[in-house]
Amino acid sequence: MIPSKLKPGDKVRFVSPASTPDRDAVLRSAETLARWGLEVEYGEHAFAKEGPFAGPDADRAADLNAALRDPTVRAVFATRGGRGCYRIADRIDCDAVRRDPKLLIGFSEITILHLMLWKECRLPGIHGAVRSEDGEGVHARANALLQSVLMERGRLEIASEEDEATRILTTGGTAQGPLIGGNVEMIGTAAGWALPDLTGAILLLEAVNMRLGQLDRMLTMLRQAGHLDRIAGIAVGQFSDCASGAIGLLRDQLSRLNVPVLGGLPLGHGATPLIVPVGLEARLDADRGALTMDY
């Protein structure tokens, strides 16, 4: 299900399916979208707070579904990740999505919503976020890429970068298939209920603040349960603020899968990460150090 491209004058909505965002940060991000000619609005509970979540489960799910059901809303932006999407992923109104597919833009905790939307609706999404830009143009590259993916057609190429720690995980070989995944913790959390069949997929992995035992348990469970048996390849993004030894642990776990691995991708929780569509057909070229796809 390929949603229509956005055009100036289209309405988009920010919702908070996980934790409460910083209001000023969201408003600055909205200014970027307004410069693209988009009309920005906010879910009823976008800035609510209840414990670690942006309001009760029912309210967060209601805001997400209201955006998915509203025919005037042409894309849905998550204000942030944090905690709580796993509590409402089973409440997505998939009938509304099938009637009127639209992109969900977000990453981190939002990964579990992307996984459920692909599993139930075959709906692509965008792993990443629109970000405010300071006077030096920080995030301008990522925002320009997001604008192009949302509003144009073209070919995307994301190259492995030398200063990314996961670059040393790159093996060799090529793979082709839908790019699926994102945050490792959410992929593991989705196993058994929200995780789609990964047969033939290129699995995207990124993480933040993971302890070695936590990361090892997630990957071992996914591997031992057979979820990774028939993947085509692995695209490794940023493992930010993870415990010392995480890269070595990743090498040990991923080498057992005997598929091409491309590391060093600027995707995840780094200082200036890029965005990438998930659910679209991609080509991983570990020999050349690039991930490409048409959008």
C-alpha positions as CSV (number, residue, x, y, z in Angstrom):
1,M,0.0,0.0,0.0
2,I,1.8,3.1,-1.2
3,P,0.4,6.4,0.1
4,S,0.1,9.4,-2.2
5,K,2.8,12.0,-2.2
6,L,2.2,15.1,-0.2
7,K,1.7,18.5,-1.8
8,P,1.6,22.0,-0.6
9,G,-1.7,22.7,1.2
10,D,-2.0,19.1,2.6
11,K,-2.8,18.7,6.2
12,V,-0.5,16.6,8.5
13,R,-1.0,15.9,12.2
14,F,1.4,15.4,15.1
15,V,0.3,12.7,17.6
16,S,2.0,11.3,20.7
17,P,1.6,7.5,20.9
18,A,4.5,7.1,23.4
19,S,5.9,9.7,25.8
20,T,5.2,13.3,26.3
21,P,7.2,15.6,24.0
22,D,8.8,18.9,24.6
23,R,6.2,21.3,23.3
24,D,8.7,23.9,22.0
25,A,10.7,21.2,20.1
26,V,7.5,20.0,18.4
27,L,6.5,23.6,17.5
28,R,9.9,24.2,16.0
29,S,9.6,21.0,13.9
30,A,6.2,22.1,12.8
31,E,7.7,25.3,11.5
32,T,9.8,23.2,9.1
33,L,6.7,21.5,7.8
34,A,5.0,24.8,7.4
35,R,7.9,26.0,5.2
36,W,7.2,23.1,2.9
37,G,3.7,24.4,2.5
38,L,2.0,21.8,4.7
39,E,-0.8,22.6,7.2
40,V,0.1,21.3,10.6
41,E,-2.3,20.3,13.4
42,Y,-2.0,18.4,16.7
43,G,-3.8,15.5,18.2
44,E,-6.1,16.3,21.1
45,H,-3.7,14.7,23.7
46,A,-0.4,15.4,21.9
47,F,1.0,17.2,25.0
48,A,-0.7,15.2,27.7
49,K,1.2,13.5,30.5
50,E,0.5,10.5,32.7
51,G,3.5,8.9,34.3
52,P,6.0,8.1,31.5
53,F,3.3,8.3,28.8
54,A,1.5,11.0,26.9
55,G,-1.7,10.3,28.6
56,P,-3.7,7.0,29.2
57,D,-3.4,4.2,26.6
58,A,-7.0,4.9,25.4
59,D,-6.3,8.6,24.7
60,R,-3.0,7.9,22.8
61,A,-4.6,5.2,20.7
62,A,-7.6,7.4,20.1
63,D,-5.4,10.2,18.8
64,L,-3.5,7.9,16.5
65,N,-6.6,6.3,15.1
66,A,-8.4,9.7,14.7
67,A,-5.5,10.8,12.5
68,L,-5.6,7.6,10.5
69,R,-9.4,7.9,10.0
70,D,-9.5,11.5,9.1
71,P,-9.5,11.8,5.2
72,T,-8.2,15.4,5.4
73,V,-5.0,14.2,7.2
74,R,-2.4,13.0,4.6
75,A,0.5,12.0,6.9
76,V,0.9,11.4,10.6
77,F,4.0,12.5,12.6
78,A,4.9,11.0,15.9
79,T,6.1,13.8,18.2
80,R,8.7,11.5,19.8
81,G,9.4,8.0,21.0
82,G,10.1,7.1,24.6
83,R,7.7,4.5,26.1
84,G,4.2,3.2,25.5
85,C,3.7,2.4,21.8
86,Y,3.9,-1.3,22.6
87,R,0.8,-0.9,24.8
88,I,-1.4,0.4,21.9
89,A,0.1,-1.3,18.8
90,D,-2.8,-3.8,18.8
91,R,-5.4,-1.0,18.8
92,I,-4.5,0.4,15.3
93,D,-7.6,0.7,13.1
94,C,-6.3,-1.3,10.2
95,D,-9.5,-1.0,8.3
96,A,-9.1,2.7,8.2
97,V,-5.5,2.3,7.1
98,R,-6.5,0.0,4.2
99,R,-9.2,2.4,3.1
100,D,-6.9,5.4,3.2
101,P,-3.2,4.6,3.5
102,K,-1.0,7.4,4.8
103,L,2.6,7.5,6.1
104,L,3.5,7.4,9.7
105,I,6.8,9.2,10.4
106,G,8.7,8.3,13.6
107,F,11.5,6.0,14.9
108,S,12.7,4.5,18.2
109,E,9.6,3.4,20.1
110,I,7.5,4.1,16.9
111,T,9.2,1.0,15.3
112,I,6.6,-1.3,16.9
113,L,3.8,0.7,15.1
114,H,5.7,0.4,11.8
115,L,6.0,-3.3,12.3
116,M,2.3,-3.8,13.1
117,L,1.3,-1.6,10.1
118,W,3.5,-3.7,7.8
119,K,2.3,-7.0,9.3
120,E,-1.4,-6.2,9.1
121,C,-1.6,-3.7,6.2
122,R,1.6,-3.9,4.2
123,L,1.9,-0.2,4.8
124,P,5.3,1.4,4.5
125,G,6.4,4.1,6.9
126,I,9.4,6.4,7.5
127,H,12.0,5.7,10.1
128,G,13.1,9.1,11.3
129,A,11.7,12.4,12.2
130,V,11.3,16.0,11.1
131,R,13.6,18.2,13.2
132,S,14.1,21.8,14.0
133,E,17.1,23.4,12.4
134,D,19.4,25.8,14.2
135,G,21.3,28.7,12.6
136,E,24.0,26.5,11.3
137,G,21.6,24.2,9.4
138,V,21.9,21.2,11.7
139,H,19.5,18.5,10.5
140,A,19.0,20.3,7.2
141,R,20.3,17.3,5.3
142,A,17.9,14.9,7.0
143,N,15.0,17.3,6.6
144,A,15.7,17.8,2.9
145,L,15.7,14.0,2.5
146,L,12.4,13.7,4.4
147,Q,10.8,16.4,2.2
148,S,11.9,14.7,-0.9
149,V,10.6,11.3,0.2
150,L,7.3,12.8,1.3
151,M,6.7,15.0,-1.7
152,E,8.6,13.7,-4.7
153,R,9.7,10.6,-6.4
154,G,13.3,9.5,-6.7
155,R,16.1,7.2,-5.7
156,L,17.6,7.2,-2.2
157,E,21.1,6.0,-1.4
158,I,22.5,5.9,2.1
159,A,26.2,5.2,2.4
160,S,28.1,3.6,5.2
161,E,30.0,6.4,7.1
162,E,33.5,6.0,8.4
163,D,32.9,7.6,11.7
164,E,30.0,5.3,12.6
165,A,31.1,2.6,15.1
166,T,29.0,-0.1,13.4
167,R,30.9,0.3,10.1
168,I,33.3,-2.5,11.2
169,L,30.5,-5.0,11.1
170,T,30.2,-4.8,7.3
171,T,30.9,-8.1,5.6
172,G,30.4,-8.4,1.8
173,G,27.8,-9.4,-0.7
174,T,24.4,-8.1,-1.7
175,A,20.8,-8.6,-0.8
176,Q,17.4,-7.3,-2.0
177,G,14.1,-7.2,-0.2
178,P,11.8,-4.9,1.8
179,L,13.6,-3.0,4.5
180,I,11.9,-3.8,7.8
181,G,12.8,-3.1,11.4
182,G,14.4,-0.2,13.3
183,N,14.9,-0.2,17.1
184,V,16.1,-3.6,18.4
185,E,14.2,-3.3,21.6
186,M,11.0,-2.9,19.8
187,I,11.7,-5.6,17.3
188,G,12.2,-8.0,20.2
189,T,9.1,-6.7,22.0
190,A,7.0,-7.3,18.8
191,A,8.1,-11.0,18.5
192,G,5.1,-13.3,18.6
193,W,2.4,-10.7,18.1
194,A,3.4,-7.6,16.1
195,L,6.5,-8.8,14.3
196,P,5.8,-9.5,10.6
197,D,7.3,-12.5,8.7
198,L,10.9,-11.4,7.9
199,T,11.4,-13.9,5.1
200,G,13.3,-12.2,2.3
201,A,13.6,-8.9,4.2
202,I,16.6,-6.7,4.9
203,L,16.5,-6.2,8.6
204,L,17.3,-2.7,9.9
205,L,18.8,-2.6,13.4
206,E,19.6,0.4,15.6
207,A,19.5,1.0,19.4
208,V,20.1,3.4,22.2
209,N,21.0,2.9,25.8
210,M,21.1,-0.8,25.7
211,R,23.0,-2.9,28.2
212,L,24.9,-5.9,26.9
213,G,22.7,-8.5,28.6
214,Q,19.6,-6.7,27.3
215,L,20.9,-6.6,23.7
216,D,22.2,-10.2,23.8
217,R,18.8,-11.5,25.1
218,M,16.8,-9.7,22.5
219,L,19.0,-11.0,19.6
220,T,19.2,-14.5,21.0
221,M,15.5,-14.7,21.4
222,L,14.8,-13.5,17.9
223,R,17.4,-15.9,16.5
224,Q,16.4,-19.0,18.5
225,A,12.7,-18.4,17.9
226,G,13.4,-18.6,14.1
227,H,12.4,-15.0,13.3
228,L,15.7,-14.4,11.6
229,D,16.1,-17.7,9.8
230,R,15.2,-16.5,6.3
231,I,16.2,-12.8,6.3
232,A,18.1,-11.7,3.2
233,G,20.5,-9.2,4.8
234,I,21.1,-6.9,7.7
235,A,21.5,-3.1,7.7
236,V,23.0,-1.8,10.9
237,G,22.5,1.8,12.0
238,Q,23.7,3.6,15.1
239,F,24.0,1.9,18.5
240,S,24.1,5.1,20.5
241,D,25.1,5.2,24.2
242,C,25.1,1.4,24.4
243,A,27.3,-0.6,26.8
244,S,31.0,-1.1,26.0
245,G,31.3,-4.3,24.0
246,A,28.1,-3.9,22.1
247,I,29.8,-3.9,18.7
248,G,31.6,-7.1,19.5
249,L,28.4,-8.7,20.7
250,L,26.7,-7.7,17.5
251,R,29.4,-9.2,15.4
252,D,29.1,-12.5,17.3
253,Q,25.3,-12.6,17.0
254,L,25.0,-11.4,13.4
255,S,27.7,-13.6,12.0
256,R,25.6,-16.7,13.0
257,L,23.0,-15.7,10.4
258,N,25.3,-16.0,7.4
259,V,23.8,-13.1,5.4
260,P,25.4,-9.9,4.0
261,V,25.8,-7.2,6.7
262,L,26.1,-3.5,6.0
263,G,27.1,-1.4,9.0
264,G,27.9,2.2,9.5
265,L,24.6,3.6,8.4
266,P,23.7,7.0,9.9
267,L,20.3,5.9,11.1
268,G,19.0,5.9,14.6
269,H,19.8,8.0,17.7
270,G,23.0,9.7,16.7
271,A,23.6,13.5,16.6
272,T,22.4,14.0,13.0
273,P,20.7,10.8,11.8
274,L,19.1,10.5,8.4
275,I,15.6,9.2,7.6
276,V,14.8,6.0,5.6
277,P,11.6,4.5,4.4
278,V,10.7,1.1,5.9
279,G,8.6,-1.4,4.0
280,L,9.9,-0.4,0.6
281,E,12.0,-2.7,-1.6
282,A,15.7,-2.0,-1.0
283,R,19.1,-3.2,-2.2
284,L,21.9,-3.7,0.3
285,D,25.4,-3.7,-1.3
286,A,27.9,-4.5,1.4
287,D,30.7,-4.5,-1.1
288,R,30.0,-0.9,-2.2
289,G,28.9,0.2,1.3
290,A,25.4,1.5,0.3
291,L,21.7,0.9,0.9
292,T,19.5,2.1,-2.0
293,M,15.8,2.2,-2.8
294,D,13.3,4.0,-5.1
295,Y,10.6,6.1,-3.4
